[in-house]
């Protein structure tokens, strides 16, 4: 089976098929437009999306009256950083920015992929943080930059 379009997302679908197969992906695989995947039932799927489409957790790749294939994103190993004030937030954001480390923000938390050097930095700076497995809403994206 070749998938060329996303049918929808389970969070917004009004009607669902009774049988669901899942494709478990790492968050960095969500940006790949062309890939081969295997469902939890062992069925192989090929995917070729247009340039404007990206996968998200809960996306439905296929659906008929009886079956549907849904994307489920695996949890990432992340550091959840919880600065106590604006100064601490600015300091850690500056440190992480110098390393071109991608970050995501949820409520009052900054989330970065786990790195033992970043964990040591946070400990040295006294910034509250914790390591955990968490589903991130979107893949971490590295933005290319050159210092001239």
C-alpha positions in Angstrom: 0.0 0.0 0.0 1.3 3.5 -0.9 0.0 6.5 1.1 0.1 9.8 -0.7 -2.3 11.8 1.6 -3.2 12.1 5.2 -6.8 11.2 5.8 -7.2 13.2 8.9 -6.4 13.0 12.6 -8.1 10.8 15.2 -8.5 13.9 17.5 -10.9 15.5 14.9 -12.4 12.5 13.1 -16.2 12.1 13.5 -16.3 8.5 12.4 -13.7 5.8 13.0 -13.2 2.3 11.8 -13.5 -0.5 14.4 -10.1 -2.0 13.8 -7.0 0.2 14.3 -3.4 -0.6 13.3 -0.7 1.7 14.6 2.6 2.8 13.1 5.0 3.7 15.8 7.5 6.4 14.8 10.3 8.4 16.4 9.5 12.1 16.4 12.3 12.8 13.9 10.6 10.5 11.4 7.6 12.9 11.3 9.4 15.2 8.9 10.3 12.5 6.4 7.9 12.7 3.4 9.1 9.4 1.8 9.5 6.3 4.0 8.6 2.7 4.5 6.8 1.8 7.7 5.4 -1.4 9.3 2.2 -1.4 11.4 2.0 -3.2 14.7 0.2 -6.0 12.8 3.2 -6.5 10.5 1.8 -4.8 7.4 4.2 -2.8 5.3 3.2 0.7 4.1 5.0 3.0 1.7 4.5 6.7 2.1 5.1 9.5 -0.4 3.6 12.8 0.8 3.6 16.2 -1.0 6.1 18.8 0.2 3.5 20.7 2.1 2.4 17.7 4.3 4.0 16.5 7.5 3.0 13.8 9.9 1.6 14.3 13.4 0.7 12.1 16.3 -2.7 10.6 15.6 -2.7 11.1 11.9 -4.7 8.6 9.9 -2.9 7.2 6.9 -5.6 4.9 5.7 -9.3 4.3 6.6 -12.1 2.2 5.2 -15.3 0.9 6.8 -13.4 -1.7 8.8 -9.8 -0.7 9.2 -7.6 2.3 9.8 -3.9 2.9 10.1 -2.8 5.6 12.6 0.5 7.2 13.5 1.6 7.0 17.1 4.7 9.0 18.1 7.1 7.3 20.5 8.2 9.3 23.6 11.5 11.1 23.4 14.2 11.2 26.0 14.1 14.9 27.0 15.2 17.4 29.6 12.3 19.5 30.9 13.7 22.8 32.1 11.7 25.0 34.5 13.6 28.3 35.1 12.5 30.1 38.3 12.7 33.6 36.9 13.3 35.7 33.8 17.1 36.0 34.4 17.5 32.3 34.7 15.4 31.8 31.5 17.5 34.3 29.6 20.8 32.7 30.8 19.8 29.2 29.8 18.2 30.2 26.6 21.4 32.1 25.7 23.6 29.0 26.6 21.4 26.7 24.5 21.2 29.1 21.6 25.0 29.3 21.4 24.9 25.5 20.9 22.1 25.8 18.2 20.1 23.3 20.3 16.4 23.2 19.2 13.9 23.7 22.0 10.2 23.5 22.4 8.0 25.4 24.9 5.0 24.1 26.8 3.4 26.4 29.4 6.3 27.5 31.6 8.7 24.7 30.5 11.5 24.5 28.0 12.0 21.1 26.5 15.2 19.9 24.8 16.4 16.5 23.7 18.5 14.8 26.4 22.2 15.4 26.3 24.4 14.7 29.3 26.4 17.9 28.7 23.3 20.0 28.8 22.2 18.2 32.0 25.6 19.0 33.6 25.3 22.7 32.5 21.8 22.9 34.1 23.2 21.4 37.3 26.1 23.8 37.3 23.8 26.8 36.8 21.3 25.6 39.4 18.4 25.6 36.9 15.6 23.3 37.9 15.1 20.5 35.4 14.2 16.8 35.1 14.8 14.1 32.6 11.8 12.2 31.3 10.2 10.4 28.4 7.6 12.6 26.8 5.7 12.8 23.6 6.7 16.1 22.0 4.1 17.9 19.9 6.5 18.3 16.9 9.9 17.0 15.9 13.0 18.9 17.1 14.3 20.9 14.2 17.9 22.0 13.8 18.2 25.4 12.0 21.4 25.8 10.0 23.4 28.8 10.8 26.9 30.0 10.1 28.9 32.4 12.1 30.7 34.8 9.7 
